[in-house]
């Protein structure tokens, strides 16, 4: 069997993800593994994709191998998938799967993006392997890798694959979208600054959405069109910024990001949704923000989205947008799309952001944010010797809220558990447990009533 491996890591041969693939190649010598390197050679492939197309079309199985970057795949692999579609590579009916390494921070959204992309190309997708970065160093991780590949071979032998995500067909984008009207500029007093980070063409529908949003917005605003920034390339995952906070590229993006974007009171992201994502250029911007490491430097600021395109059919992207806000400790002000009622959605987004800034409003994190932060809390604690800037930030903001530090609560639960283990005490107080639990809350409510009076 011919297996084409798409090494999506910018680290090339030094990719940790690639080591799992090489391990499988050593264990299954009866199969032929051929490698393409979009992570390290995407500029070369952009110039000439013909050889890549030939290798892809001859494969029996295409294996996407990459580290998870910022909720999705690295921008280089994202661009490679765009090139597959632009060059009309015929891989219909070819099997596909994926191997990723990460700390399991939104590996689900990255995997779904690949699965959706495989559906677009008519491929037969088999559920992939999501591994921790050091899993291959453990016996259990080696077994998981072996079992995974054996399962892939079984599925191919028996014609099994995941059903298409859209069994009734992908609903095409509505052609007769509602018109976007440009309102008169807001007459409210200006209360702060909003930066709109966008990927758009002049005179496009998205450009009109941005213009309408700025008119509704009761704030000063500026627009950063990512097409105008001289990016030298996507994030290399080199960790050069881990200690210094300085990116290895000399295009000045890290300084531009901090001065022109993160200094604003609110941030709005604007793009046209296509191929189940925001596009490879915007993904490059996302990945390059790693010059801030894992530091939530904009926490407390509202974030919103202006999205043109078929958002109703992209639940994975909607989740990524909300999760991005939650994981960063930002207020998720919402998503304004241009599908049904763009005027009211754009106006609402502008007014909500204005309210959030003027009232300094934020919400407690939900699961998307709490779970994500705990993953990085544990990671930074373990790697504090390398990720020094991250460690200082986490320590300063009290992110190291490990449960073993809450000794009072733990001792209290031991005491309650001991009492509940006593049958007589359990019969006596068991029915009053919830009454005792709500007692402190009742005191808070009573105090609020007294203050109100």
N, C-alpha and C positions, 0 to 999 in steps of 0.2 A: 504494500500500500504506500502511495506517495503522500507525504504529509508536508504541507507548506506552513512553516512557522513564521508568523509576523511578530518580530521582536519589537514591541512598541516602546521599549525603554530607551531614553536618551543616553543611558550609560553603556549601550552597545553590549559588548562581550562581558562587561562587568556587571550586567544586570542580575540582581538576585532572582528575579522571576525566571530569567533564562536558565538558571542553574537547575530548576525543577524540570524544565524541558530536556536539558542535557542528561539529567538523571534518568528520565524516561527513555531517552534514545539509547542509553547504555543498557537498560533492562529489556528493551524490545528491539533487538538488532535485526529482526526479520522485516522491519519497516524502514522505508527510506525517508529521512528527514532533510528537508531543504529549507534554508533560512533567507528571509528578507528582513531588512533592518530599517523600517520607517522611522523608528525613534532617533536613529543617528544619521540617516541618509535621506531625510525627507526632501531637502533642497535638491539633491541629485535626482530623486524620483520625479520631482515636479518638472524637471527639464526633459526627462525621457521616461515614460512609464511603460514602454513597449515590452521590455524584458520582464518587468513585474507582472504585466498582464498575461504573458505567456506562461510564467511559472504558476500563477494562480489558476489559470484555466486547465492546467494539466494535473492539478491536485485532486486527490480523493478526499482529503480532509484539510481544512484550513484552521490552524490553531492560533488564536489571538493570545499573545503573552505580553503582559504589561503590568507596571505598578499603577495603582489607583492614584490619580492626581485630581484633587479638588472636585470630588463627587463623580467624576467621569474618567475617561481615558486621557492620557497625555495629549496635548494639542497636536503633536507630530503624528500620532496614530490616527487622531481625528481627521487630520488633513489627508492621510493616506486613504481612509475610507471615502472621503470626498472624491479623491482621484479615481478610485475604483468605479464610482458612479459616473463621473465625468467622462471616463474613457470607455464606458459601457462594457466593462469586463463581464464576460459570460461565465458566471459561477452558479447558475441556476441548477438546483438539484445536488450541488456539492455539499458534503457534510461540513459543519463548523462547530467549534467549541472554543473555550477560553480558559486560560490560567492567569490568575492575578495574585499579586502579593500586596499586602497592606496591613494596617492595624485594624482592619474591618470597619474603617470610617467610611460609610456610604459606599461599600463595595456593591451593595444591591443596585444602586442607581447606575453604577458603571457597567455592571453585568447586563442590566436591562437595556442600556444604550446599545451594546454590542448585539444583543438578541434582536432588538428592533431593526438594527442595520442589516443583520443577516436576513430578516424577513423581507426587507426592501429588495434585497438581491436575489430572493428566491432560494435561499440556501436552507438546508435541513439542519437546524440548530439542536445541539445536545447540551444539556445543562453543564456549566463549567465548574471549575475548582477555584474556590476562594481561600487562599492560604495566608496565614500570618507570615511575616517576613522571615522568622527563624524556624518555621515548621520543618523544613527539609533537614535541619540539624538534629531532629528528634526521630526516634524510631516510629513514633505514632504518625508524624508528618510524612515520613517516607512511605508508610503503609497507606496513608490516605491518597498519596500521589499515585501509587501503584494501583490501588483499587479504582481510583477515578479513571485511569487510562484503560483498565480492563473493562470498565463499564462502557466507555466510549466505543471500544472495539465490539462489545456485545451489541450495542445499539445499532452500529453500522451493519453488523452481520445479519441482524433481524429486521432491519428497516425501520427502527424506532427513532423518533425525534420529537422535540417539543412542538405542540400545536402552535399555529400562528397566533400572535397576540390579538389580531383583528380577524376572527373567524368569518365575519360577514363582509370583510373587505375594509380597507382603510378609507374612511370617509374623506373625500377630497375637499380641498379648501373651497369655501364658497366664493364664487366668482363675482357675484353682485353684492359686495359688502356695502354696508351703510356708509354714506358720505361723512367725512370728518369736517366739522365746522370750526372755524377759527373765531373764538370769542374775543370780546374786547379785553384788553389787559386788566388784571385785577386791580380794583381801587382800594383794596385793604392795605394798611401800612405794612411795609416790608419788615419781616421779623428775623431774617437770617439768610443763610445761603444754601443752595442746593446745586450739586453738580450732577449732570446727566452724562453718564459714560455710555457711549453708543457705537454701534457698527451700522452705518447707514449710507445710502447714496442720496445725493441732493435730489430734491423733487420727488422722492419716493413717498409711499404711504406712511412709512415710519417717520420720515422727516416731518410730515404734516402733524403726526401725533405728538412729536416732540414740541413743535411750535404751539400747538393747542395747549399742551400741558404747561408750558412756560407762561402762557397768557392767563391760565386759571390760577397759577401758583402765587400765593401771597408772599413771595420771597424773592430775593435776588437769585439768579440762576446763571449757570454757564454750561456749555456743552463741550465734551471731549469726544471727538470722533476718532476712534482707534485706528481708522485708515490713514490718519495723518501722522501717527507716531512712528518713528523710524525703528521699529523692533529689529533687533539683530537676530532673534530666534526665540524658540520656546524654552521653558525652564529645563535645565539640564539635570536637575536632581543631584547636583554636585555637593550640596551642603556647604558651599563656600560662605554662604550668608549665615550659617548656624551660629557662629561666634560673633561675627562683626556686624551682621545685619546689612552687609553690603553685597550686592549682586556681582557676580563675576563678569557679566556683560558690561560693556562700556557705553551703552546707548542712553544711559541716564534715566532708565525707567524707574528705578527705586526712588530716586530723589523726586522725579515728576509725580509719582504716585502719592508720596507723602505731602508734597506741597500743593498740588493742584486738585487732588481728589479726596484724600483722607482728611484734609483740613476743613472740608465743608461740614455744615450742620446736618445735612441729609444727602443721601446718595440714591440716584435712580439709574437703573440699568435699562438700556433700550436696545432691542435687536429684533430681527425678523427670524422667527423660528423656522428651521428647515432641517430635514433629515434627523429629526428627533433631538435637536439641540440648538444651541445659540450660534453655532458655526465655529470653525477652527480658529479664526482670528480672535474672537471674544474668548475662546478657550485658552488661547495663548496669554491673553491678559489675565485671566483667572489664575493660570499656573504661575505666571511671573510674580503674582502677589506673594509667593512664598518667600520673597525677600523679607517679609515680616515674620517668617517662621510660622509658628502656631499661635502667635499672639493676636488676640482679638482687639486690635488697636482702635477699631471704630465702634466698640460696644456702647450701647446706649443711644446710638444715632438711628433714626428711621431709615429703612431701605424700601424702595418700591421698584416696580417693573413696568415698562411700556413694551408690549409684545405685539408685533404684527405677525399674522400667520395662524395656522390651524391649531391653536392652543387646546381646544376642546378635546382633541384626540391625543394629547400628550400628557397623560397623568404623571409620567416619570419626570418630565421637565418641571411640571407644577410642583412636585414634591421637592425637587432640587432647589427651586427658587425659595420655597419656604424654609427648607433646611439650611440653606446658605445664611438666611437672616438669623434663624434660631441659633445655629452653631456659633455665629459671631456675636451673639448677645445683642442683636439689633431688633428694633420693633419692625415687624413685617407689615408694612403699610398696605400691601396688596398688589395685585397684578391688573393692569388695565390692558385689555386686548381690543382689537379692532373688528371682532367678528359679529357682534350683535348690536350693542349700543355703545359705540366708542365714546361719544360725547359725554354721557353720564359717567362712564367708567373713568375716563381721564379726569373729569372734574372732581369726582370723588377722591381719586388718588391724590390730586393736588391739594385738596382741602384737608384730607387726613394727615398728609405730611406736614402741612402748615400747623395743624393743631398739635401734632406730636412734638414739633420743634418748640412752639410757643409755650406748651405746658410741660415740656421735658417728659413726655409720656413714653413709658416702655412697659412691656409685659414680662412676667416670669417666663423663663424658658419652658417649652413643652418637651416631649420626648426627643424630638429631633435635636434640640440643643443640649438638653441634660445628658443624654446618652453620648453624644459626640464629644462633649467637653470632658466627660469622665474617661473616655478612651485616650484623649491627649493628655489629661492629667497624669494618668499612669505612665504614659510613654515619656513625657518630659521628666518626670521624677526619676525614671530609670536612666535616662540619657542626659541628665543635667550637666554632666561633665563636658559633653559636646555641645548641647543646645543651651549655651549659657544665657543668651538673651531671653530665650523662652522661659528658662528657669527663674530668672529675676522677675519677669513679668508675672508668672503664675504665683510666685511667692508673695509679691507685692499685693496682688489682688485677691489673695486668699483662696485660690483655686485648689490648693491641696487640702481638700475637705475629706480626707480618708475616714472611713467609718471607725477604724480602730482608735481614732483620736477622740471619739465621743464616748469616753469611759463612763460618764455619769448615766447616759441612756442605757448603755450596755449593762451596768450594774443594776439599774432599775428593772430591766427586763429579766435579769437573773432572779431578782427578788420576787417579781410577779410570777415567774415560772415556778419557783419553789412553792409559793402559796397555792398556785393552781394544781400542783401535784399532790397536795394534801386534800384527800377526799372531803373531809369535814369542812375545811375552809372553802373548798371549791363550791360545795353546795350552798354555803352561807353567802359568799360574795360573788359567785359566778354570774348571777343575774344582774348584779350591779356594776359589772365591768364597764359597759358602755356609758352608764351614768357617770362613773368616775372619769371616763375619758373625755366627756364633753364639758366637765366642770370648768376647766380653765377657759374654754371658749365662751361659756356663759358669763364669766367674769369680765371678759373683754367686751362683750355686747352690752352688759350693764354699765360699764364704764363709759361706753360710747353714748348711751342714752343720757347719762348724767351730764356729760360734756355738752350734748346737744341742747339740754334744758338750760 
